[in-house]
Amino acid sequence: MQPQRFDEIVGEEHDRLRLDVYLADCIEDASRSYIKKLIKDGKVTVNGGVCTRPGRAVTTGESVTAELPPPPSTDLLPEDIPIEILHEDPDVLVVNKPSGLVVHPAPGHSHGTLVNAVLHHCPDFLRPGEDAARPGIVHRLDQYTSGVMVVAKSPRAFASLSAQAREHAFDRRYLALVRGEFKENSGRINASVGRSSSDRTRMTVTGVNSREAITNFTVIERFGVASLIGLELETGRTHQIRVHLRFAGHPVLGDPVYGVTDYAKWASSPTVRRTLEALQGQALHAERLGFTHPATGERVTFSAPPPEDFRAALDALRNYDLTRQV
């Protein structure tokens, strides 16, 4: 398969953006790191000349081209990737996705995804859906968010679960470790989310080209420097929880984009600091998922505890809090 070619004229909405940010916004599912590699490899031109500087600002009217590797093959291959299966029947597969596992193939992640794992573990998988690169996928978790996901194994299941996802009929509960303490025991964050105007790879709370986003939270435990909270979504926007918690002043621990990864300034306990630095991504876990089963019509719910690194951080914070109160 021949490489694809991106060839566009920069519009006013992208004026003065970094070249890597512009391309990441224009090329679907392309990560910024993937785009940076393309640029540094000499695969991108601006006004006909090769540009190897990701930070070069583009201006309205400039011509930008990029030679893209062939898209992930629609003939996806099964891969023996360990996954924790919580439930399986002829219509649905429910898994506890580990942090670090990408859900489906995309630029920069042509293999080693949850979809590849499903193909290996489910010989009866019918690859439902219109997108050959995302068979059975009706909702997603970020690469470094762990937790419960459902995959449709049949066309009947795909139609039903896709409709439930669109109608926000899933029952979803998340756990997060966040910096600081909420004053309230519970609350509702109602703030529209859209693309950041300064960095198009990020989302932000904004009233410009945004969509309604609502997150409900409940404080489960307080530790002085941090809190464990439960979250339930009324909407499902990209990066919604992480953006909303940053907006509320309590970013997610371990989140390199919207949260906290530098603990030296506020985690005085060396043990707490070391444990938090060992987090394998953001301390955000999809603890529970409920939906109407496509075959039986019954409401079913599945849950999974947080991964080991999350639990270790939680234990360290609990011990720190006991010491602090002595």
C-alpha atoms as one frame of an Amber mdcrd trajectory, in Angstrom:
protein
   0.000   0.000   0.000   1.403   3.400  -0.999   1.990   6.160   1.541  -0.799
   8.705   1.921  -0.278  12.382   1.272  -1.551  15.281   3.355  -1.755  18.468
   1.281  -3.570  21.488   2.710  -3.546  25.273   2.798  -3.376  26.718   6.313
  -6.667  28.381   7.253  -7.202  31.393   9.502  -8.268  29.172  12.402  -4.759
  27.656  12.457  -2.775  30.861  11.953   0.424  31.044  14.054   0.116  27.512
  15.434   3.199  25.328  15.717   3.643  23.045  12.712   3.347  19.886  14.826
   0.217  21.170  16.560  -1.352  22.112  13.205  -0.725  18.679  11.697  -1.881
  16.836  14.821  -5.142  18.772  14.668  -5.677  18.109  10.963  -4.669  14.444
  10.760  -7.203  12.242  12.510  -5.950  10.187  15.472  -2.341  11.288  14.964
  -0.437  11.905  18.189   1.871  14.869  18.524   4.883  12.585  19.073   4.034
  10.753  15.837   3.813  14.075  13.974   7.112  15.292  15.430   8.847  12.188
  14.119   7.403  12.766  10.638   8.716  16.319  10.666  12.182  15.415  11.948
  12.400  12.610   9.365  11.971  15.166   6.581   8.484  14.000   5.572   6.885
  17.461   5.834   7.230  20.458   3.531   6.044  24.043   3.920   5.632  26.036
   0.708   7.562  23.329  -1.129  10.591  23.274   1.168  11.354  20.518   3.659
  10.847  21.666   7.248  12.359  19.686  10.124  11.396  22.087  12.920   8.219
  20.992  14.772   7.984  24.385  16.482   7.908  26.450  13.267   4.782  28.613
  13.204   2.487  28.251  10.206   0.597  31.199   8.794  -2.627  31.583   6.875
  -2.247  30.713   3.204   0.881  28.587   3.511   0.923  25.196   1.788   1.767
  22.227   4.020   2.305  18.696   2.755   3.221  15.512   4.581   4.044  12.023
   3.386   2.206   9.674   5.710   2.967   5.983   6.126   0.243   3.648   4.913
  -2.727   3.530   7.298  -3.014   0.545   9.603  -4.013  -2.480   7.587  -7.708
  -3.291   7.661  -6.582  -6.907   7.707  -5.836  -6.703  11.417  -3.755  -9.476
  12.877  -4.453 -11.293  16.145  -1.791 -10.721  18.789  -1.299 -12.678  21.995
  -1.548  -9.674  24.305  -2.655 -10.502  27.856  -6.030  -8.994  28.747  -8.194
  -9.518  31.806 -11.609 -10.739  30.660 -14.403  -9.931  33.110 -17.211 -11.439
  31.035 -17.701 -13.016  27.637 -20.685 -14.352  25.715 -21.564 -14.567  21.988
 -22.448 -10.843  21.856 -20.175  -8.932  24.225 -16.706  -9.015  25.691 -16.032
  -7.034  28.874 -12.392  -6.420  29.783 -10.348  -4.602  32.395  -8.065  -2.553
  30.121  -4.607  -1.954  31.586  -3.000   1.465  31.558  -0.720   1.871  28.532
  -2.793  -0.225  26.133  -4.134   1.692  23.112  -7.719   0.710  22.245  -7.499
   0.512  18.446  -4.930   0.997  15.654  -4.132   4.601  14.729  -1.149   6.496
  13.287   1.808   5.650  15.479   0.039   2.586  16.910  -0.452   0.166  14.037
  -0.386  -2.898  16.271  -0.268  -3.953  19.922  -3.763  -2.634  20.637  -6.807
  -3.948  22.459  -8.391  -4.779  19.091  -5.423  -7.005  18.200  -5.765  -8.727
  21.571  -9.502  -9.283  21.084  -8.874 -10.922  17.701  -6.544 -13.403  19.390
  -8.716 -14.175  22.407 -12.077 -14.338  20.609 -12.109 -16.684  17.563 -15.853
 -15.991  17.158 -15.366 -12.200  16.933 -17.392 -11.001  13.910 -15.618  -7.619
  13.584 -18.843  -5.584  13.593 -19.002  -1.896  12.677 -18.268   0.234   9.628
 -14.660   1.100  10.548 -12.425  -1.853   9.715  -9.658  -0.508  11.967 -11.992
  -0.288  14.986 -14.175  -3.404  14.875 -16.458  -3.764  17.859 -15.325  -0.531
  19.516 -18.292   1.487  20.803 -16.469   3.583  23.413 -12.873   4.251  24.388
 -10.567   4.879  27.318  -7.424   6.979  26.999  -4.224   5.001  26.545  -3.107
   5.600  30.128  -6.539   5.235  31.748  -7.287   1.762  33.051 -10.610   0.073
  33.661 -13.754  -1.592  32.422 -14.593  -1.547  28.718 -17.145  -3.428  26.637
 -16.460  -4.611  23.071 -19.278  -5.655  20.736 -18.681  -9.093  19.218 -21.722
  -9.216  16.920 -23.560  -6.770  14.625 -26.584  -6.910  16.943 -24.430  -5.956
  19.908 -22.630  -3.214  17.999 -25.903  -1.538  16.988 -27.315  -1.692  20.514
 -24.192  -0.610  22.384 -23.395   2.184  19.910 -26.895   3.585  20.434 -26.511
   3.387  24.220 -23.158   5.195  24.018 -24.648   7.971  21.850 -27.585   8.376
  24.210 -25.319   8.421  27.290 -27.129   5.347  28.598 -23.996   3.690  29.957
 -23.580   3.727  33.724 -19.953   4.751  34.185 -18.107   5.341  37.433 -14.457
   6.316  37.693 -11.989   6.588  40.550  -9.287   9.255  40.577  -6.506  10.412
  42.836  -6.343  14.196  42.645  -4.216  16.925  44.147  -5.600  18.710  47.203
  -9.034  18.497  48.787 -12.464  19.548  47.580 -14.302  21.643  50.167 -17.560
  19.984  49.162 -18.308  16.310  49.801 -19.952  16.092  46.397 -20.712  18.326
  43.468 -21.354  18.799  39.767 -18.909  20.278  37.271 -20.861  21.738  34.346
 -18.365  23.326  31.965 -18.255  23.069  28.179 -15.176  21.424  26.675 -13.505
  22.140  23.328 -10.116  22.331  21.624  -7.544  24.636  23.163  -6.816  27.597
  20.873  -3.157  27.627  21.914  -2.525  23.870  21.670  -4.896  21.987  19.370
  -3.781  18.609  20.755  -5.336  19.489  24.108  -8.868  20.047  25.299  -9.915
  22.841  27.637 -12.926  24.449  29.280 -14.085  27.043  26.767 -17.167  28.613
  25.272 -15.708  28.606  21.747 -16.540  25.656  19.458 -17.266  23.565  22.533
 -19.777  20.953  23.655 -21.668  20.612  26.913 -19.811  18.482  29.462 -21.061
  17.441  32.899 -19.139  15.473  35.534 -20.492  14.553  38.979 -18.005  13.898
  41.779 -18.064  12.495  45.312 -15.162  12.698  47.746 -14.360   9.229  49.113
 -11.225   9.958  51.181  -9.156  13.029  52.011  -5.405  12.957  52.696  -4.511
  16.619  53.062  -2.271  16.806  50.001  -4.592  14.684  47.859  -8.017  13.048
  47.667  -9.657   9.907  46.324 -12.822  10.780  44.444 -15.548   8.927  42.590
 -16.837  10.365  39.306 -19.911   9.730  37.184 -20.384  11.155  33.704 -23.501
  12.659  32.201 -21.644  13.292  28.944 -18.599  11.669  27.341 -16.318  14.309
  25.841 -12.680  13.742  24.938 -10.497  13.962  28.091 -13.565  15.251  29.975
 -12.654  14.091  33.484  -9.043  15.183  33.257  -9.987  18.615  31.875 -12.788
  19.160  34.397 -10.623  18.243  37.386  -7.877  20.583  36.214 -10.516  23.306
  35.791 -11.754  22.635  39.345  -8.226  23.094  40.707  -7.699  19.426  41.566
  -5.785  17.845  38.663  -5.290  14.087  38.396  -2.048  12.744  39.822   0.270
  11.175  37.250  -1.338  12.993  34.313   1.463  14.539  32.189  -0.925  16.626
  30.083  -3.550  18.061  32.431  -2.413  16.961  35.855   0.495  16.556  38.236
   3.755  14.675  37.688   6.153  16.865  39.708   5.580  15.988  43.352   8.683
  17.506  44.926   7.001  20.828  45.748   4.036  19.475  47.705   4.560  15.798
  48.645   6.870  16.202  51.651   6.956  12.481  52.418   9.710  10.711  50.414
   7.670   7.494  50.461   4.612   9.231  49.006   6.744  10.970  46.410   8.427
   7.768  45.252   5.105   5.931  45.063   3.443   8.671  43.044   6.407   8.865
  40.688   5.911   5.129  40.029   2.400   5.669  38.632   2.076   4.141  35.148
   0.003   6.992  33.739  -2.748   9.098  35.264  -4.356   7.813  38.470  -7.723
   7.484  36.743  -9.572   4.166  36.624 -12.919   3.215  35.067 -14.186   1.233
  38.041 -17.693   0.354  36.856 -19.605   0.021  33.600 -23.302  -0.776  33.272
 -25.359  -1.236  30.107 -28.402  -3.003  28.723 -27.359  -6.377  27.333 -28.021
  -6.446  23.560 -29.354 -10.025  23.607 -31.238 -10.359  26.892 -32.408  -6.783
  27.459 -31.260  -7.059  31.071 -29.292  -4.332  32.792 -25.818  -5.671  33.600
 -22.962  -4.100  35.543 -19.271  -4.999  35.695 -16.536  -3.633  37.917 -12.791
  -3.960  38.479 -10.450  -2.635  41.182  -7.732  -0.100  40.333  -4.353  -1.425
  39.145  -1.486  -2.113  41.516   0.307   1.226  41.028  -2.919   3.131  41.801
  -3.496   1.041  44.958   0.116   1.546  46.069  -0.253   5.312  45.734  -3.523
   5.180  47.659  -1.914   3.165  50.486   1.018   5.592  50.656  -1.368   8.546
  50.947  -3.352   6.786  53.674  -0.182   6.107  55.673   0.953   9.696  55.148
  -2.385  10.972  56.411  -2.172   8.819  59.568   1.328  10.158  60.260   0.189
  13.723  59.651  -2.650  13.380  62.166  -0.441  12.039  64.979
